[in-house]
């Protein structure tokens, strides 16, 4: 198994070096593809010694694993908040959808799609590993989360919950057509209002299909708050609204 090595016992772990390593690996992966990720290149980019790098990661594959895992963890964060009521549930799910759409429009994801299309430099085993740690892990996180909190959205249905189908249903509506566009190198960029409108439509259809239309009004409030915060980030003058 490709895993991060343990630091020497007795010495405090410098987490800043791990961040630098992940950032360096991601940058090289996006710029030069899989074959560009070497231990030498990552150590130089992260401004650390090769010995320090090898003390944490065994090889190039372990570095790529770490990059993919870090991205999956970012998506999962929004699903790790404590859920006490339907507002908490809706807040977490909406934030997850927002983060996922943001990633799909990022340069990192666009470059990743191009790398995956470059079959000559991507070994099948690595492609499988990237799938398992990336999209598959994200789907599993969401599936388990939806199943755990089904009482908030799966209402009055005659059949038992099929969490896999429901997760595929949601993600298919959210990102399906965008992924097809990206496969053919077509632009999928949306403005912030367009992204939020897309999330609104997808979640309303999803909730309606499972008898949870009572969530629609709260959804509009949460999306409006996300838009306001996004405007504050793009225009610092608006930050006073949140003080």
Secondary structure as a PSIPRED ss2 file (coil, helix, strand):
# PSIPRED VFORMAT (PSIPRED V4.0)

   1 X C   1.000  0.000  0.000
   2 X C   1.000  0.000  0.000
   3 X C   1.000  0.000  0.000
   4 X E   0.000  0.000  1.000
   5 X C   1.000  0.000  0.000
   6 X C   1.000  0.000  0.000
   7 X C   1.000  0.000  0.000
   8 X C   1.000  0.000  0.000
   9 X C   1.000  0.000  0.000
  10 X C   1.000  0.000  0.000
  11 X C   1.000  0.000  0.000
  12 X C   1.000  0.000  0.000
  13 X C   1.000  0.000  0.000
  14 X C   1.000  0.000  0.000
  15 X H   0.000  1.000  0.000
  16 X H   0.000  1.000  0.000
  17 X H   0.000  1.000  0.000
  18 X H   0.000  1.000  0.000
  19 X H   0.000  1.000  0.000
  20 X H   0.000  1.000  0.000
  21 X H   0.000  1.000  0.000
  22 X H   0.000  1.000  0.000
  23 X H   0.000  1.000  0.000
  24 X H   0.000  1.000  0.000
  25 X H   0.000  1.000  0.000
  26 X H   0.000  1.000  0.000
  27 X H   0.000  1.000  0.000
  28 X H   0.000  1.000  0.000
  29 X H   0.000  1.000  0.000
  30 X H   0.000  1.000  0.000
  31 X H   0.000  1.000  0.000
  32 X H   0.000  1.000  0.000
  33 X C   1.000  0.000  0.000
  34 X H   0.000  1.000  0.000
  35 X H   0.000  1.000  0.000
  36 X H   0.000  1.000  0.000
  37 X C   1.000  0.000  0.000
  38 X C   1.000  0.000  0.000
  39 X H   0.000  1.000  0.000
  40 X H   0.000  1.000  0.000
  41 X H   0.000  1.000  0.000
  42 X H   0.000  1.000  0.000
  43 X H   0.000  1.000  0.000
  44 X H   0.000  1.000  0.000
  45 X H   0.000  1.000  0.000
  46 X H   0.000  1.000  0.000
  47 X C   1.000  0.000  0.000
  48 X C   1.000  0.000  0.000
  49 X C   1.000  0.000  0.000
  50 X H   0.000  1.000  0.000
  51 X H   0.000  1.000  0.000
  52 X H   0.000  1.000  0.000
  53 X H   0.000  1.000  0.000
  54 X H   0.000  1.000  0.000
  55 X H   0.000  1.000  0.000
  56 X H   0.000  1.000  0.000
  57 X E   0.000  0.000  1.000
  58 X C   1.000  0.000  0.000
  59 X C   1.000  0.000  0.000
  60 X H   0.000  1.000  0.000
  61 X H   0.000  1.000  0.000
  62 X H   0.000  1.000  0.000
  63 X H   0.000  1.000  0.000
  64 X H   0.000  1.000  0.000
  65 X H   0.000  1.000  0.000
  66 X H   0.000  1.000  0.000
  67 X H   0.000  1.000  0.000
  68 X H   0.000  1.000  0.000
  69 X H   0.000  1.000  0.000
  70 X H   0.000  1.000  0.000
  71 X H   0.000  1.000  0.000
  72 X H   0.000  1.000  0.000
  73 X H   0.000  1.000  0.000
  74 X H   0.000  1.000  0.000
  75 X H   0.000  1.000  0.000
  76 X H   0.000  1.000  0.000
  77 X H   0.000  1.000  0.000
  78 X C   1.000  0.000  0.000
  79 X C   1.000  0.000  0.000
  80 X C   1.000  0.000  0.000
  81 X C   1.000  0.000  0.000
  82 X C   1.000  0.000  0.000
  83 X C   1.000  0.000  0.000
  84 X C   1.000  0.000  0.000
  85 X C   1.000  0.000  0.000
  86 X H   0.000  1.000  0.000
  87 X H   0.000  1.000  0.000
  88 X H   0.000  1.000  0.000
  89 X H   0.000  1.000  0.000
  90 X H   0.000  1.000  0.000
  91 X H   0.000  1.000  0.000
  92 X H   0.000  1.000  0.000
  93 X H   0.000  1.000  0.000
  94 X H   0.000  1.000  0.000
  95 X H   0.000  1.000  0.000
  96 X H   0.000  1.000  0.000
  97 X H   0.000  1.000  0.000
  98 X H   0.000  1.000  0.000
  99 X H   0.000  1.000  0.000
 100 X H   0.000  1.000  0.000
 101 X H   0.000  1.000  0.000
 102 X H   0.000  1.000  0.000
 103 X H   0.000  1.000  0.000
 104 X H   0.000  1.000  0.000
 105 X C   1.000  0.000  0.000
 106 X C   1.000  0.000  0.000
 107 X H   0.000  1.000  0.000
 108 X H   0.000  1.000  0.000
 109 X H   0.000  1.000  0.000
 110 X H   0.000  1.000  0.000
 111 X H   0.000  1.000  0.000
 112 X H   0.000  1.000  0.000
 113 X H   0.000  1.000  0.000
 114 X H   0.000  1.000  0.000
 115 X H   0.000  1.000  0.000
 116 X H   0.000  1.000  0.000
 117 X H   0.000  1.000  0.000
 118 X C   1.000  0.000  0.000
 119 X H   0.000  1.000  0.000
 120 X H   0.000  1.000  0.000
 121 X H   0.000  1.000  0.000
 122 X C   1.000  0.000  0.000
 123 X C   1.000  0.000  0.000
 124 X H   0.000  1.000  0.000
 125 X H   0.000  1.000  0.000
 126 X H   0.000  1.000  0.000
 127 X H   0.000  1.000  0.000
 128 X H   0.000  1.000  0.000
 129 X H   0.000  1.000  0.000
 130 X H   0.000  1.000  0.000
 131 X H   0.000  1.000  0.000
 132 X H   0.000  1.000  0.000
 133 X H   0.000  1.000  0.000
 134 X H   0.000  1.000  0.000
 135 X H   0.000  1.000  0.000
 136 X H   0.000  1.000  0.000
 137 X H   0.000  1.000  0.000
 138 X H   0.000  1.000  0.000
 139 X H   0.000  1.000  0.000
 140 X H   0.000  1.000  0.000
 141 X H   0.000  1.000  0.000
 142 X H   0.000  1.000  0.000
 143 X H   0.000  1.000  0.000
 144 X H   0.000  1.000  0.000
 145 X H   0.000  1.000  0.000
 146 X H   0.000  1.000  0.000
 147 X H   0.000  1.000  0.000
 148 X H   0.000  1.000  0.000
 149 X C   1.000  0.000  0.000
 150 X H   0.000  1.000  0.000
 151 X H   0.000  1.000  0.000
 152 X H   0.000  1.000  0.000
 153 X C   1.000  0.000  0.000
 154 X C   1.000  0.000  0.000
 155 X C   1.000  0.000  0.000
 156 X C   1.000  0.000  0.000
 157 X C   1.000  0.000  0.000
 158 X C   1.000  0.000  0.000
 159 X C   1.000  0.000  0.000
 160 X C   1.000  0.000  0.000
 161 X C   1.000  0.000  0.000
 162 X C   1.000  0.000  0.000
 163 X H   0.000  1.000  0.000
 164 X H   0.000  1.000  0.000
 165 X H   0.000  1.000  0.000
 166 X H   0.000  1.000  0.000
 167 X H   0.000  1.000  0.000
 168 X H   0.000  1.000  0.000
 169 X H   0.000  1.000  0.000
 170 X H   0.000  1.000  0.000
 171 X H   0.000  1.000  0.000
 172 X H   0.000  1.000  0.000
 173 X H   0.000  1.000  0.000
 174 X H   0.000  1.000  0.000
 175 X H   0.000  1.000  0.000
 176 X H   0.000  1.000  0.000
 177 X H   0.000  1.000  0.000
 178 X H   0.000  1.000  0.000
 179 X H   0.000  1.000  0.000
 180 X H   0.000  1.000  0.000
 181 X H   0.000  1.000  0.000
 182 X H   0.000  1.000  0.000
 183 X H   0.000  1.000  0.000
 184 X C   1.000  0.000  0.000
 185 X C   1.000  0.000  0.000
 186 X C   1.000  0.000  0.000
 187 X C   1.000  0.000  0.000
 188 X C   1.000  0.000  0.000
 189 X C   1.000  0.000  0.000
 190 X C   1.000  0.000  0.000
 191 X C   1.000  0.000  0.000
 192 X H   0.000  1.000  0.000
 193 X H   0.000  1.000  0.000
 194 X H   0.000  1.000  0.000
 195 X H   0.000  1.000  0.000
 196 X H   0.000  1.000  0.000
 197 X H   0.000  1.000  0.000
 198 X H   0.000  1.000  0.000
 199 X H   0.000  1.000  0.000
 200 X H   0.000  1.000  0.000
 201 X H   0.000  1.000  0.000
 202 X H   0.000  1.000  0.000
 203 X H   0.000  1.000  0.000
 204 X H   0.000  1.000  0.000
 205 X H   0.000  1.000  0.000
 206 X H   0.000  1.000  0.000
 207 X H   0.000  1.000  0.000
 208 X H   0.000  1.000  0.000
 209 X H   0.000  1.000  0.000
 210 X C   1.000  0.000  0.000
 211 X C   1.000  0.000  0.000
 212 X C   1.000  0.000  0.000
 213 X H   0.000  1.000  0.000
 214 X H   0.000  1.000  0.000
 215 X H   0.000  1.000  0.000
 216 X H   0.000  1.000  0.000
 217 X H   0.000  1.000  0.000
 218 X H   0.000  1.000  0.000
 219 X H   0.000  1.000  0.000
 220 X H   0.000  1.000  0.000
 221 X H   0.000  1.000  0.000
 222 X H   0.000  1.000  0.000
 223 X H   0.000  1.000  0.000
 224 X H   0.000  1.000  0.000
 225 X H   0.000  1.000  0.000
 226 X H   0.000  1.000  0.000
 227 X H   0.000  1.000  0.000
 228 X H   0.000  1.000  0.000
 229 X H   0.000  1.000  0.000
 230 X H   0.000  1.000  0.000
 231 X H   0.000  1.000  0.000
 232 X H   0.000  1.000  0.000
 233 X H   0.000  1.000  0.000
 234 X H   0.000  1.000  0.000
 235 X C   1.000  0.000  0.000
 236 X H   0.000  1.000  0.000
 237 X H   0.000  1.000  0.000
 238 X H   0.000  1.000  0.000
 239 X H   0.000  1.000  0.000
 240 X H   0.000  1.000  0.000
 241 X H   0.000  1.000  0.000
 242 X H   0.000  1.000  0.000
 243 X C   1.000  0.000  0.000
